[in-house]
Amino acid sequence: MSLKVGLLVGREWSFPPAFIETVNGRDEGVTAEYVKLGGTSMDEPNPYAVIIDRISHEVPYYRSYLKSAVLQGVTVINNPFMWTADDKFFEATLATKLGVASPKTIVLPNKDYVPGIVHPDSLRNLISPLDWQSIVDHVGLPCVLKDAHGGGWKEVYVCYSIDELIYNYDQTGLLTMVLQEFIEWDHYIRCMCLGQKDILPIKYNPHERRYYVEHDHMTPELGQRVIDDSLKLVRALGYDMNTVEWAVRDGVPYAIDFMNPAPDMDVNSLTPFYFDWVIEHMADMAIDLAKNPRKKSSKPNWAELFASQAN
């Protein structure tokens, strides 16, 4: 009987059929198909060896289903437990622990709260008002205000003054925001990271949201550091499908954003050249994990970083 790979997707149109066609055309004893769901019962046998998750961050029922699938022994890419726990402040702290250069980062209290939170009774642990001058003194100006759990360049504000920062913060409502040092970059790289081993560093312009097919855009030294540091991050997080963005300033790559567990894989974004690379490597990874599932770890990879802290 063929091993099965399931695909959970949203509106994307180019990656899903290309991935399914490639896996099914390999004649490896592994087939791929779209997952179909209509309600899931406890301990329901799962037919998949591997599930590729591209959309559960926007469809909560899918996330619940995937957590159950993990308990059934399915390899879910990416692990829904880590993805649920992840945020940009945690990742900034993690990067520092790993010795990876990243911007100075502060996580901020929410601007607004759900009904039932009574000011100041429910928030007696918070200092109010915030000391914006001290905060800005730490990260500098300009600075970047962004959603700690967001992606896709949504809710990202570059602030050039305290007044501008406070104005943008006041619009964030129930979101938890982080504030980061703005890295004035002279080179920008987005790495496609697959299977915790394959790293493709691509020249990228975040202002244009555009990839450039230029293979010699880095020195050998910079390229090796970007690859090595990208591997450190995705292996610590346990992400098999991710992008890591690097802003290079004075030859030093800073990890700007690496919470992208469902990265853009559209052919028009990636260009046909990089799209083909992604399709082939995603198929390689899915087939390999279906045939050779990893030994289950008893604890998250990043937990090992804190073992020494308890002694």
Secondary structure, DSSP 8 states (H G I E B T S, - for coil): --EEEEEE--S--SHHHHHHHHHHTS-SSEEEEE---S---TT-----SEEEESSTTT-HHHHHHHHHHHHTT-EEES-HHHHHH--HHHHHHHHHHTT-----EEE---SS--TT--TTGGGTTS-SS--HHHHHHHH-SSEEEEETT--TTTTEEEESSHHHHHHHHTT-TT--EEEEE----SEEEEEEEETTTEEEEEEEETTTTEEE--TT-S-HHHHHHHHHHHHHHHHHHT-SEEEEEEEEETTEEEEEE---SS----HHHHHHHHHHHHHHHHHHHHHHHHHS-----SS-GGGGGGGGGG-
